């Protein structure tokens, strides 16, 4: 792990902690101003994480391969969780449309990025 990865790792950890608290796992608070503040902080933390992702660039071929593998693993993990959520909610006969929209957005984003990369890079 290099020193330039630390801001990305820290921002991802902060976002994950805020997202878990946003779910209110132990029923510590009711939806109130604290809950809205957690939502706003989660959005800001995710924005910071996105900034680090967008500014990254590969230094050599090996680094490009590692970043590609990380992106592929993240895509597969995210889509697997969404598919699992769709399956579970289908068994309860009520599918949240946001799960389907998120999965479609991931797949379309992946295809568009691949086409753009092939045509313009």
KAUR-V32069 format. One record per residue. N is the residue number from 1. RES is the residue in one letter. SS is DSSP state (hx for helix, st for strand, lp for the rest). PHI is phi in radians with two decimals (* if undefined). BURIAL is 1 if it has 9 or more other ideal C-beta (glycine too) atoms within 8 Angstrom, else 0. Layout:
N|RES|SS|PHI|BURIAL + N|RES|SS|PHI|BURIAL
//
This chain:
1|X|lp|*|0 + 2|X|lp|-1.70|0 + 3|X|hx|-1.14|0 + 4|X|hx|-1.30|0 + 5|X|hx|-1.52|0 + 6|X|hx|-1.05|0 + 7|X|hx|-1.05|0 + 8|X|hx|-1.13|1 + 9|X|hx|-1.16|1 + 10|X|hx|-1.11|0 + 11|X|hx|-1.13|1 + 12|X|hx|-1.16|1 + 13|X|hx|-1.13|0 + 14|X|hx|-1.07|1 + 15|X|hx|-1.08|1 + 16|X|hx|-1.10|0 + 17|X|hx|-1.10|0 + 18|X|hx|-1.12|1 + 19|X|hx|-1.14|1 + 20|X|hx|-1.15|0 + 21|X|hx|-1.16|1 + 22|X|hx|-1.12|1 + 23|X|lp|-1.26|0 + 24|X|lp|0.99|1 + 25|X|lp|-1.12|0 + 26|X|lp|-1.91|0 + 27|X|lp|1.11|0 + 28|X|lp|-1.29|0 + 29|X|lp|-2.48|0 + 30|X|lp|-1.62|0 + 31|X|lp|-1.02|0 + 32|X|lp|-2.58|0 + 33|X|hx|-1.08|0 + 34|X|hx|-1.11|0 + 35|X|hx|-1.13|1 + 36|X|hx|-1.15|1 + 37|X|hx|-1.14|0 + 38|X|hx|-1.08|1 + 39|X|hx|-1.11|1 + 40|X|hx|-1.12|0 + 41|X|hx|-1.12|1 + 42|X|hx|-1.13|1 + 43|X|hx|-1.11|0 + 44|X|hx|-1.14|0 + 45|X|hx|-1.11|1 + 46|X|hx|-1.16|1 + 47|X|hx|-1.06|0 + 48|X|hx|-1.11|1 + 49|X|hx|-1.09|1 + 50|X|hx|-1.09|0 + 51|X|hx|-1.04|0 + 52|X|hx|-1.18|1 + 53|X|hx|-1.17|0 + 54|X|hx|-1.23|0 + 55|X|hx|-1.54|0 + 56|X|lp|-1.25|0 + 57|X|lp|-2.57|0 + 58|X|lp|-1.33|0 + 59|X|lp|-1.56|0 + 60|X|lp|-2.66|0 + 61|X|hx|-1.12|0 + 62|X|hx|-1.12|0 + 63|X|hx|-1.12|1 + 64|X|hx|-1.10|1 + 65|X|hx|-1.15|0 + 66|X|hx|-1.12|0 + 67|X|hx|-1.16|1 + 68|X|hx|-1.12|0 + 69|X|hx|-1.12|0 + 70|X|hx|-1.14|0 + 71|X|hx|-1.12|0 + 72|X|hx|-1.13|0 + 73|X|hx|-1.13|0 + 74|X|hx|-1.13|0 + 75|X|hx|-1.10|1 + 76|X|hx|-1.15|0 + 77|X|hx|-1.13|0 + 78|X|hx|-1.11|1 + 79|X|hx|-1.21|1 + 80|X|hx|-1.13|0 + 81|X|hx|-1.13|0 + 82|X|hx|-1.15|1 + 83|X|hx|-1.09|1 + 84|X|hx|-1.06|0 + 85|X|hx|-1.09|1 + 86|X|hx|-1.14|1 + 87|X|hx|-1.11|0 + 88|X|hx|-1.11|0 + 89|X|hx|-1.22|1 + 90|X|hx|-1.14|0 + 91|X|hx|-1.18|0 + 92|X|lp|-1.66|0 + 93|X|lp|1.07|0 + 94|X|lp|-2.70|0 + 95|X|lp|-1.64|0 + 96|X|lp|-1.26|0 + 97|X|hx|-1.09|0 + 98|X|hx|-1.18|0 + 99|X|hx|-1.12|1 + 100|X|hx|-1.17|1 + 101|X|hx|-1.08|0 + 102|X|hx|-1.11|1 + 103|X|hx|-1.14|1 + 104|X|hx|-1.09|0 + 105|X|hx|-1.07|0 + 106|X|hx|-1.13|1 + 107|X|hx|-1.18|1 + 108|X|hx|-1.13|0 + 109|X|hx|-1.04|0 + 110|X|hx|-1.11|1 + 111|X|hx|-1.17|0 + 112|X|hx|-1.13|0 + 113|X|hx|-1.11|0 + 114|X|hx|-1.15|0 + 115|X|hx|-1.12|0 + 116|X|hx|-1.07|1 + 117|X|hx|-1.10|0 + 118|X|hx|-1.21|0 + 119|X|hx|-1.39|0 + 120|X|hx|-2.03|0 + 121|X|lp|-2.05|0
//
